[in-house]
Structures are given as C-alpha cells and as structure tokens.
Amino acid sequence: MKIGKRLKEMKIKTIIKLVLFLVIFGGLLYTFLSSDAPGGDVASPGVPPVAEPDTEAPTEEPAPPGENTPPPAVEVDDEELDEVKELQHVYEKKQATIQGHQFLTENNYYELYLKEENLSVILRDKQTGAVMYSTVEEPIGGNESWTNFMKSGIVMEYLVGTNIVVYQADMYSENPEKTVETRADGFTASVDYPDLEIGFDVSVTLTDKGITVDIPKESITESSDQYKISSIYVYPFLGSSLLGEREGYMMIPDGSGALIHLDDNNGKFSQPYSKMIYGENVGIDDPFVLSLFNGMNPFNDTEKILMPVYGMVHTDTEMGYIGIIEEGQYSAKLESYPNGAILPYNWITSKFIYRQVYNQPTSQESGTMVVRQRTRNDFNVKVHFNFVSGDAADYVGLAKEYREYLLENDLLNVTESDFKLRTDFLGAELEDGLLFKKTIPMTTFKQAEEILSDIQANGRDQLMSVFTGWQDGGPYGGLPIRHVAANNALDDDLSLTAFQQSLEDKGIALYLKHDGLRINTEELSNTQLKVMRKFNKRRYEEEVYGNVYDIFHYLHPETSADLLTDLKEDYLDQELSGVMLSGITHTLFSYSEGSKEFDRMTTKNTYQPVVEDYSASLDLVLDQPFSYLWGSTDAFMNTPVQSSNYVFTDEDIPFLSLVLSGTMPLYSEYVNFQANQDEFFLQLVEQGLNPSFLLTAESPQALINTNSSWIYSSQYDRYKETIEHYYDELSAVHDATSGAMIDDYTREGKLTTVTYDNGTIVYVNYADQTLNSGSETIEAMSYKVVTGQ
C-alpha cells in the first residue's frame, strides 16, 4: 500500500512538473515568435520591436512629431475588395496623364510619368504599351501609416534618441517639403522634413534600360541631435499587385534563386522574406535563437544573398524588371512580402540601412542598455531598375540582363570554362587526448597523389584539387594560418612542394584552402593578433558545436589583410601557386575599434584589394564569393544549387547559374553529402556545374571525435566508381556546351529544357517516367543532349 501511495504521489509531482514546463516553454516560445531584437528588423513601418527582458529602459525621449505605431497585421474584407478600381495595365499610345501622373520625358524605349506630390513614377514600354506602377493610388487593407507607405515613392525611417522604436516619414507623414526640378532625362527632388531637421535629394533618370535612382550621401542633412535617419526604401511598391490580380512572380536571389508567385495566398503567410544582402551583419545584429538543444545546432544554415539584385515579372503583360543595386548594397536589405504578410499586396524592395540600435552590455555578467549607432553608414544609394519585355519578360531575361550589366562594367573575370572534376582532400585533424591534442592524419600527400594517379589511370585526367587541413593544427586548430608550412603528419616521403610539383607534372591544379577570416583563440589565447569586436565592444563568437573547439572568433579586417599580404610571398617563394580563399569571400560585418565604428563597406574595402592582389599573383579560386569579388576568381567554388526553401517560396530557380554560365567554371558543393544523389546529378547537368568530391584515404570513422565529425562519408575506395561515372557523363555534357552561355531555360512539369547560345539543347527529366519534348524522348530520371547543327 505504501509503495502504491508513493507511486501515486510521484505521478502527481510528475504531472505538476510537466505542466510547469509547458507553461514556461510556451511563454518563451511566445516571446520568441512575437518580438524583435533591438538590432533586428521591424515587421512594418513604425512598429516598435519588443525589448528583451534584461534590457534596461532607455532614457525617456520627447515624443517625435506625428508618432505612429501601426499594428503589425491588417485584414481585408470583401467589401473593400469590391470597391477597388481595376487598373489599366496597357496603354496603346502615349498619354498626357496616367492615374494622376503627368508625362515627363521619353526615349526610344520608354516613357516616364511623374506625380510630384508623392514622387510616384509610372514607366510605359513604348513597344508593348505595358505600364509599371510604383505606388498604390488608393490602397486598401492598411492603417494610415501603411496607406502612406503604399502611396509614397520614397519612404524614410528615423530614430529618436536611443529609443528602440523606428518611426516612419514618407511623402505624406511628418510634413515633408518637396522641391522638384525636371530634366530632359528625368527629375531631381529635394525632400526636407523641417520638424525632424532631416533632408536628402532623390534623382530619377530615364535610361535605355529603364530608370536609375540615386540618393547621394552628400545630399543627406541631419541637423538635430535628437532625430537621425535610420533607413530608406526606394520605390518599395514598384510593380506591386493586390492578392492574385496579376500573373507573374517576384524573384529573390536567395542561394541559387527562388520565385514567389503573385497568387492569392488566402492569408496563409504571416512573415516576409527579409535578409541582408551579402549575409547577416554579425557586428551589430543580435540574433535571438530559442534552443532546447545543448551543445548542438538544431537548425540548418540558410543560404546567403550573393548578388545585390531582385526582380518582379508580370507575365500577363510581359513586363518585368531587375533591380540592380550598384551603390549602397553593403548596407542594404532585401525584403519581399507575399500577400498576407502584413498587407494584401505582393511587393519587393531594397531597404538601405544608415543606422541601427543595439544592446550594449553594462556589466560582465548581466544588464544591457540600448545604444544608437554613433555614425551614419557611409554610402550613396544607386539602383538600376532595368526592364525586360515580350519574350524576355521572365527570370531568364532578368538573369541575362544582369549578366550583360556585369560584362559591360568589367565585373566578371571571364575565363575558359574547361571541365575539371574537383577532388578535394582532408589532410590532418585534431582530437582531444588525455593530456594533449592528438593529430589524426586522414590523407597524406603521398596518399593523395596515389588517389589522383588512380583516377587518371583510366583516362580521366582533367582534375583539380583543393587540399584542406594541410597546415599545422589542421583546418580548425591551425587558424589563422601564420606560416606556409605543412603539417608534419602529412609528409611521408613526399613534401608539400614535391606534391605540388608532382601534380603539376600530371596537369592537375592544386589549391591550398586558406580561411582568412577566423582565429582559434583557444590555441592562441595570448596572441597579439587583433580580433574583431562588435559595436558593443564584445568579441563576436561563432558557435560551431565542435567536438574539440566550440567557438571561433573573427580576425580584425586589417589583421586578415596583413596576414594574407605577408603569406602571399611565402606561397610564391615555395612555388605553391594555387590558393582557395575562404571566409573573407562570403562574410562582411561592421566592427568597432576603440570609440570608432566602421561599417561593412570598410570591411569590404579592406578585403577586396588583398583578394585582387592574390588574383594577380597566384592561381586563385574563391569559396562561394560575393558578387563584388567575381572579377578576381578563376572559378566559383561551392555553387549553391537551391534556395533556403522558405515556406513562402514557390519554386527554386538556377538564377546564379543562368547569370554565370559560360563566364567561369562553376563547381558544385560536395556530392558526398547530398541526400538525393540522383536528383543532385541531374541538377549538375541542368545548371552546367562541375562535380566536387571530398575524399580521404582513411575511414571517416577516425573523425568522430574531431571538429570534422560532420564528414561521415569520404573514403576514396567507396567513391571510385561514382567519380568515374560523374566524370564520364558530365565531361561529355561539358564538351557540347563549352564556352557557351545559357540563352533560354524552360520548365514544363518535371521536364527542363536548357538552350545554349551555341545551339546545344540539354533536356533534363526529373520524373519517374519517360517524357517527350517535340521529337525528343527523355528517359525517366535522365537527360539528353542535342548538339547544335
């Protein structure tokens, strides 16, 4: 009886504990889902983010003029929809006015109409008569703040003291004064907010491609210590559409690229796409992640935006545009709102960030206060809205337009796109020992040479190789690389320089992987190397959940540059001519030094000359480089083949490959770690990518207690046949498309047709049954190459 009673009491206690856990967890989850960190995004214009619980209240500030705090979501009823006036989307001839916009100017291709009241513009394609509106004249579904946002061509957000609330000043709010001067090719507007003592100039120029919008940094005035500019939206509603009234899509350059269709989503999406161009800014943004998982990361990394572009296409009128951010991209965010995410409209825009607020710790253990960024990010805004029409009004047309822009401005290093199969090697790793760390040799230089010789023995001689973990300490313990010296455990009768010479004799290009970004402070605790500090003066900590090392830090940009500059001479002296730079190729951040703050453009301006110097002196390839480095690489390594697969995206597209095909060799991510290798192989065929394998001579079981424990399949013996298959198939496809650029790309269900400008057509069938395209038959889960006549 006593035992039964005790069991009953234990069950009651267990239930009570479970209830308490659910209450606490529910509260934390609610906080996470309903709040924004002070350094992060604002869900809608004028909506204040919620301070974290340990944030000290900022000093009370006077209320700004016209304070507005609209709710984060809106609802539309059928009555409102019935009252919406249907817009005319095609005008057969030039008009004096269109929807209150006066005709301003024209060229051989377009007409530009302007409404000075809100700086709204309308562009008419003279060939097709199709028009693109930049604002919504009679918006529905929004409060006053959102209504003003939708009606304004330019929208500014500003900060008040150290208040974490971001306020909105548009073409109607905060009593703006506008002076418009027209020109033969457009207009310039001076916008001033007397109550805020903030002003700036906006220039809109009609070009043969469309329109270009400029906001010179010299024109920005801020005379008040209280009110400071936070960000500016540039024609955020250009091409917007209500619910499912239009046919078409928005293009976001997330990873390989993705589309958001202009369908009626019936309110199923509540969040927009919002990402910094060129990745998150860890120097100021404080990501808040609720995790119940100790010692591991339960989330997959999302893809980055590698190029500063976005697009809108109306397929019903065959008109679209690609927005190319030429200046200001290093402090820009891309936002795309499918209908239902706040508003019933589909809209996509660039947002240029001048200032943010962030949490400044007030003690070593706890307590923070909100601090406003001291200096304004230093940049001009310049966006080209290049339009496409007719048959070119699709995402292929957008990609070709961007490719043309890159080529015309010498922003690409056009190199021979020879086929080479990429066989990378992991050299040595470290694991914890009883007293000291133990070196684990995975592939010696001699073993790597034997593997490459074995691959070449059967005629598969077009190879290139990146060697990782070649230095003392391996890929993680040896950060940063301070000396060009090979790990002794890898030298078994063949030194690094002899290995390089042997491969050169075989016609194989060897590249040594060099992470120029990270520092392992656990191994270099007393180093004099400068480490990057965030705006709050704290070191940024990159958590990697490793079995040996948990955290890495970033080097100060100038330290990265100095180390790389010194090491370049060592590479040359040892005749090690091939380097793959990583880390700095796809990472940008703001940072502080003493009392000074430096923006991401400063970081970019520190990295870029070093990369260019390496490119001029060595054989250089870059790991997933941001677009501003595309002119400095001989190949694009680890090309993403898909997007982050957000719930609101409708389909992935190979936008990156469409842009770069035929300009440089594109290498895939590792075949080893793809969940569906059959589909991945077809994606390589479709996108014109060269395959990549990560190989080891030893079993990856030896890595289980190292930071490379993620490598679960790499032993060459297991991949020998796969390598041969990929080589034979993909080299043949490459021979038919060599030197050609993708001219057209279409999808019909599971069948993709890729047309190159040399006349070659590649059909890829992802279906599990045979499909036909005209007279061509393509077998299930297969492809077919038809060469040009």
N, C-alpha and C positions, 0 to 999 in steps of 0.2 A: 504493500500500500504506500509506504514512504517513497519507494522508488517511483511509483506511478505519479505520486503527488509532485515529486521533484521534476519529473519529465514534463508535467503539465505546466509547472512554473517556468521551466526553461522555454517551452513553446511560446508562452505569453511574452516572455522577455525578448525572444527572437522576433516575434511579430512587432513588438514596440520598436525594436531597433530597425527593423525593415521599414516601418512607417516613417521613422525619423530620417532614415537615409533617403527615402523617396522625396520627402518634403525638402530636405537640404539640396539634393541633386536637382529637383525641379526648380528651386529658386535660383540656383546657379545657372541652369540652362536658360531660364527666362531672362536673366541678366545678360547672358552672352548673346542671345538672339535679338534682344531689344535695345542694345546700347552700342555706341560707337566709342572707340578710344579717342582721346583728345587729338592725337596726331593723325587720325584717320580721316575717312570720308564723311561727308554729310549726306544723308539719304535724299534730301530735297532742299531747294533753295530756302535758306532761313531757318532750317530745322536744327536746333542745338543738339550736339552729341551729349550723351549722359556721362558725367564724370564717374571714374571708378571709385569704389567705396573709400579707398585710402587717400584720395586726392583732397588736399586741403582746399578750402574755399578761397577763390581768388579775391583780391581786394575789390570792394564794390566799386563799380564804374557807373558814371552817369548813363542813363538810357540814351541810345542813339536816336537820331531823328527817324521817325517812321518805323520803329522796331516792328519786325514781323516774324512770327513763328507759326507758319502753317503746319497743319498735321501732315504726317508722312504718307498718307494714302488718300485716295479720293474714290468716289463712286459715281457712276453714270447711270441714269435711268433711261428707259425707252423714250420718255417724253423729250428729253434733251436730244437724243439721237434723231428723233423725227424732225426737230427744228433745225438741224444742221443743214446749211446750204451746200449743195453739191458744187464743188469747184470745177471749173473748166480747165482741163489739162492739156488741150491742144488748141492753138490759135493759128489759123491758116495764113494770116498775114500780120504785118506789124500793126501794133495798136498805139493809140495816144496814151491810154492808161489801161492797166490791168489790175483789178482789185485795189484801186486807190493808189497804185504805184505809177508814177509818171515815167514815160520813156526818157531815158537819159543819153544813151550812146549805143553804137553798134560797130561791128567789124564784119568781115566776110562770113563769119560763122554764127555769131550770137548777137542778141540784143539784150541790153541791160536796162531794167526798170528800177526806180528808187522811190521809196516813201520816206521822206526826210524825218517825219515825226518819230519813227522808231528805227531808222536806218535799215529798214527791211528792203531786200532786193528780190527781184524775180529775173531769172535768166530764161530766155527763149532761144531754142535751137532753130535757126533760120531754115535749115534743110527739112526738118520733120515737123516744125511748128510746136513741138512739145515744150512745156514750161516746167520750171522747178521753182517752187515757193520756198522762201527762207524763214517765214514766220506763219503763225496761225492767226488770221484776222479776227475770227470770232471763236475763241477756244471754249471748249466745254470740259466739265469734269475737274475743274481746279478752283481753288480759292483765289483771292485777289493776288496773292504773291505768285502762284503758279500761272495765273492768267497773264500777268505782266511778263513773266518769264517767256511764255509761249509767243507773246506778241513782240518781243524785242529781238533785234538783230544781234546786239552785244549785251551781255549780262556780266556785271561785276559783283563779286562778293568781297566783303571787307570785315576786318576785325576791330573790336572796340577794346582798347587796352589789352589786358590779359584774359579777357572774357573768352571762354571756350566757344561761345555762340558765334556762328558765322552769319552775317546779315547780307541781305540782297539789295543791290542798287542796279536797276535796269534802265530802260528808256522811259519809264513812267514813274517808278519809285524814287524817292529821295530827291525830287525836284531837279532833274538834270537840265542843264543848259547846253544846247547843241548849236554849233555853227557849221554849216555845210558849204564847202567850196567844190563846185563841179569842175571837171577837167574833160578834155577830149576823150580820154580813155577811162574815166571813172569819177571818183569823188574822194575828198578827204573831209572827215568830220572831226571837229574838236568837241569833246564831251567833258563837261565840268559839273561837279557836284559841290556847289558853294557851301552847303551845310557841313559837308564832310571834308572840304578842302582837298579833294582828290580830283584829278583830271587826267585825260590822255587823248591821243589822236588815233583815229582809225582811218586807214586808207584802203579803198577797194578799187582794183584795177581790172578792167576787162582785157583779156588776152585771147590769143587764138585757141587756147585750150579751155578757157572758162573764166574764172576770176581768181585773183590773188588778194589776200587780205593781210595788211601789215599793221602792227602796233609797235612803233619804235620805242625802245626803252627810254630814250632821251625825252620823249613827249610826256612821260608819266610824271605827274607832280603830286606830292604828298606834303602839305604844309602843316598838318596837325599832328601833334604827338599822340593824340587820342585815337584817331581813325587811320587805319592803314589798309592798303589793298591786300586782299588775300588771294583772289584768283579771278580769271576772266574766261568766259565762254565765248567762242567765236562762231556765230551763226549756228547755234545748237539745234535749231529746228529745220535746217536746210534739208528738204526732201522728206520731211516727216509725213506720216499718214495716220489716219484715225482707224483704230481697230483693224478690220480686214477689208477696208475700202479699196486698197490698191493691191496689185500683184507685183511681187518683187522680193527684195531681201536687203538686209544690212550685212556688210562684210566686216568681220573683226579679224585682225592679224594675230590671233592667239595661237601660238605654236605654228603649225603648218597653215592655219587659217580655218575659219568657220563662218557659216551663214546663219542669220536669224531671219526667218521668213516673216513677211508682213501679213501674217494670218491673224484672224481674231482668236486670241488665246483664251477667251472666256474667263479671264481673271485668274488663271492658274499660276501665273508667275508673280512673285512679290518683290524680287530683287533684280537689279540691273547688272549688267557687266560693267565693272569698274576696275581698271588696272592702270598702274603707272607704265608708260612707255619705257622700255629698257629696264623692266623689273622694278621691284619694290625698293624704296629708299630706306634702308635699314638705319641710316644715320639720324633719322628723325621720326619715322613711323614706328609705333609701338604695337606690334601685332599682339592681340589677346586671344589665346587659344585655351579653351577649356578642355582638359585632358584627364581621363581617369587611368591613363596608362603610364606607369612609372618606368623610366629607363628606356622608352622606345617611342618612336614617332608613328602614330596610327594613321597618318594621312599621307597620301601620295603628293609629291611636289607638283604644282600646276605648271603649265608651260608659260614661258615669258613672251612678251611682245618684243620681237627682234627688229621690227621696222616701223617707222613712225607714219603709218598710213591707216586709213579706214575708208569704207565705201558705202554708198547707197545706190541701189538699182531699182528703177521702176520698169519692169518688163512689159507692163501693159502699154506704155507709151514709148518704150525703147529709149529710155534716157536714164543716165546714171552718172555718178561722179566718184572719183577717188580723191580723198583729202590727203595731200602730201604735206607733212609738217616739216618745213625747211629750217625754221629757226624756232627755238623755244622747246624743242622736243625733249630736252634733258630734264625739264621741269613740267612735263605735260602728262596728263592722264587721259585715257580714252574711256568714254562712258557710252554705253549702248542700252537703251531702255526698250524692251519689248512691251507692247501694250499690256496694261495690267500691273506693271511695275511702277507704282505711283500714279501714272496717268493712263488714259485710254489711247495714247498715241505711241507710235513707233518712232523713235528718234535716236540719232547717234551724233556724238560731238567730241571735240577736243576741249579739254579744260586745262588752262595754263596756271600753274601754282606759283605765286610770288612769295607767300608767307604761310607758315603753319604755326600752330601752338603745340607744345609738347610737355610731358611731365618731367619736371626737374626734381630729382631726389633731394630731400632736405637733411637726410642723415644716412649713415651707413646701413642701418637696419630697416627703417620704415619711414613713411611720410614723404609726400611729394607736393609740389606746388606747380601750377600751370604757368608756363613761361611762353611768351611770344617770340618768334624768330626775330632776332635783332635786325638783320639786314635783309633787304629785298633780294630775291634771286635775280641775278643779273643776266637778262636776255631780252632779245627782240622777239616778237611774235610774227611769224610769217607762214601762212598756209596757202598752198595752191589747191584750188578746187578744179581739177581737170575733169572735163566732162567727156562722156562717151555716148554714142547714139547708134541707132539702127542695129545691125548685126553685132556691133562691138559692145552693145549695152548688156554686158554680163560680167561675171567676175574674171573671165579670161581677158576681156577687154581692159578691165581695171589693172590686171597684172601686167599686160603688155604696155599699158600707159606708164606704169611705174618703172618697168624695165627701160623704157625709152628715156624717161627722166634721168635714171641712174647713168645710162650710157652717155647722154648728152652732156651731163655735168661731170663726167670722168670720175664717177663714184664707184666704179667696178674695176677690178683688175681682171680683165678678160684674158684667160689662159686656156691652153689646149686642154680639152676635156678628155684626155686619154683614159681608157679603162684601166684601173688597177684595183685588184682585190686587196682590201685592208686587213692585215693580220697583226693585231696588237698583242703585246706580251706584258704580263706582270712579272717583274723581276723578283724583288725580295720584299717581305713583310715582317712585321714585328708582333710578338705576342708577349704577354707578361710571364716572367719566370719567377722562381722562388725569391731571388734577390735582385736579379737584373732582367731587363728585357732580352728576349731571345730572337735572333734573326731566323726567318723561315725563307730559304731560297725556293722560289717556285719555278723560275726559268732562268738558267744561267745563259750567258752569251753564247756558249758553245751549243747548248740545247736549242736555243732559238735559231741559230744558224742551221742546225741539222733539220729542224722542222721546216724552215723555209726552203732548204735544198730538197727536201722530200716532196714538197708541193710543186716545186719547179721540175722535178724529175719527169713528170708526165706531161710536160709542155705547157704547164700553167705558170708562165714566167712573168706575167705583168703583175707585180706585187708592190705594196708599200707597207711600212710597219711603224707603229708608234710604240716606244718602249716606256712603260710606266714603272716606277719604283726602281729605277736604275741607280739612284743616289744612296748615300749612307742614310740609314733610318727608314728607307722605303718611302712609299708615296705619302705617308702621314707623319711618321716620326722625323722625316727629313725636311720639314717645312720651317722656314723658307730655304730654298737652295741657295747656299752661300759660296759653294765651291763646285766647279765642274770636276767631280771625282766620283768614280764608280764605286758601288758597294763591293767590298772585297769578297763577299759570299758568292758573287756572280762571275768572278774571274777564275774560271777553271780551264787553264791552258789557252784562253782567248780573252784578251783585254777588250775594253770598250772601243778603243781606237782601232784595234785589229778587227773587231767585229764590224765596225763601220766600214773599214776598207774591204773586208770580205764581201759584204752586201753590195757595196759599190761595184765590185767586180762582177757580181751577179746581175747588176742592173736593178737592184732593189733599193728604193729610197728609204732611209731610216730617219725617224724623227724622235727626239727625246722629249717626253712630256715635261713641261715646266709650268707649275702653278705659281703665278706671280702675285697672287692675292693673299694667301693665308700664311699665318705663323702659328706654330705649335708652342705656346708659352709654357706648357708642361715640361718640354725638353729644353726650352730656352728661357727659364724663369728669370735669369739675371741679365738678359740681353739688353744692349743699348739701342737696338733697333726700335724705331718709333712705331707704335701701334695706333691704329685708327680709333678715334674717340667720337662718339655721337655728340649731338648738340647738347645733350645733358651732361657731358663730360665723362660719361661712363664708357668703358670699352664695349664694343659690340661683341656679343658672344654667339657664335654659330654652334648650335647644338646638333651633334651628329649621331648620338646614341651608339657610339662605337664600343667595342669590347676592350679596347686599350685606351683610346682617347675619346673623351666625351665632348670636348669643346675646342673649337679653334677661334682665333681672332683674325681680324684683317689688318694687314700692314697699312701704315700711313701711305697715301699715294706717292709721295715723294720718296719714301723709302723703297717702295716697289720699283720705282723708276731708277733709283740709284743702283739697287742690286742688279737689276736687269742690264743696265748700261755697263757695269763692271764685268758681269758674267759673259757678255757678248764677246769680249776679247778672249776670254778663256775658251769659249766654243771655237772661235776661229783659230786660236793657237794650237788646239788639239785636233784641228781639221774635222770637227764634229759640226757639219754644215746644216743639219736638219733639226728644227725645233718645232714642237707644237705648244703654243702658248695657251694657257687655260686660266680661269679665274677672272683676270682683269678683262678678258674678252667679252664677258657677259655679266659684268657686275658694275654698277655705278651707285654712289652714295654721297650724301652730304656728310660733312665732318667738322669738328671744331679743333682749334689749336689755341690754347690759352683762352683769351677772351674773344678771339675771332671765329667767325663762322664762314664756312666755304660750301658753295652749292655743288651740285653734281656736274655742272659744266666745268668747274675747276678740276674735278677728278678726271673727267674725260680729257681735258686739255693737258693733263699730266701723263695719262696713259698713252694717248694717241701718238705723240712723237716717238716714244720708245718703240711702239709696235711698228711704226713706219721705218724706223732705223733698222730693226731686226729684219724687216721685209726686204730692205735694200741690201743688207749684208749677208743674210742667210737664206736657206730654203725654209720658208715659214708657212705653216698651216695653223689655222685658228679654230679653237673649240667653240662651236655654236656662237659665232661673233655677232654683235650688234651691227646694224647696217652701216654705221659710220666707219667701220673697220673693213668693210668688204673690199675696199680698194687696196688693202695691204696683205691679202692672203692668197696663197696659191691654190687653196681648196677650202671648202666649207665642211667642217667635221661635225658629226653627230646631228645631222639634219633631222628635225622633228618631222614625223610623217602624219601626225594627228594633232588635234587641239586638246584642251583640258577637259573636253566633254562635259561642259556645264549643262544643266538641265534645260536651259532656255535656248541652247543652240540646236538647230535643226539638222545640220549636216556638216561634216568636215570637208574641207577642200584643200588641195595641194597648192595653195596660193604662193607659198615660198618657192616651191619648185617651178611653178609657172613663171615666176619672175627670173629665177637664176639659171634655168636650164640652158645649156649651151654656152654659158659665160665662164664657168669654172667647174671643176669636178666637185660633185656633191656626194659625201659619204654618209651612210646611214648610221643610226645608233646600232648597238651590238645585236647581232642576230641571236646570240646565245639566250638572251633574256626576254624574248618575245613570247607571249602567252600562246599566240596562234601563228606559228611559223609559216604555214601555208599561205595565210592571208598576207602576212608581212612580206613574203617573197613577191606576191603579186603587186603589192604597193611599191616595191622597189622597181619592178618592171614599169609600172604606170608612171612613176614620178622620175624615172631616169636616174636613180641613185646607185652608187657603187656600194657593194655589201661590206660590212665590217664584222670582224670576229675578235673576241678577246680570248687569248689562248694562254695556257700554262703547260709546262712539261709534266709537272707533278699534279696529283689529285687535289682538287679544291677543298677536300676534307681537311687539309692541313691549314686552311684559312679560318676554321670555325671559331678560333679564339683571337682573331685579329680584327682590325677595322675593315678588312676586306671580306668579312664573312658574308656579305651580300653576293659574292661570286660563288654560286652554287654549281655551276656547270661550265668548265673551261678547258678540260684536258684535251690536248690535240688528238689523241687516238680516237676520242669519241666524235670529233668533228671532221675528221679527214674526208669522209665521203660527202658530207654536207658541203664542205668547202669546194670540192671538185664540182659538185652539181651547180652551186651558185656561180662558180667561175665560168663553166661552160655555157650555161644559159644566159647569164647577164652580159657576158662579153660579146655574145652574138647579137643581143639586142643593141648593145652599145655600138657595134660596128655599123649597124643600119642607121643609127641616129647621130653618129659622131659629128660634133661641130654644129649641129642643128639646134635651133630653139623651138620650143613648143609654140605652134601657131594657132592651134584650136584644141579644145578639150570639151567633151560632152559626156553626159551620163544619161542612160535610159535604163532605169531599174538597176539591175546588177551588172550591166554592161557599160564599160567605159571605153571611149574612143579617143585616142591621143594622136593628133596630127602634127607632124613636124614641118618646118619650113623647107626641108629638102624633099618633101613629098612622101616620106615614110609615115605609115599609119600603124599604130600599135593598139590592138584590141585586147582588153582585159576582162575576163568573165569571172565574177565573184560568186556566181550562182552554182548550185549543186546539180544543174542540168545544162545541156548543150543549148547555146543561144546563137541566133543568126543576126548578121548585120549586112543587109543587101545580099550580095552573093557569097559573103564570107561566113564560114561556120567556125565557132569557137567552142571548144570542148569545155566541160564543167571545170571550174576552179583552174582555169588555164589562160593562156594568152596566145595571140597570133600576131606576127609582124609581117606587114605587107610593104615592101620597099617601093619607092617611087620609080616610075618608069623613065 
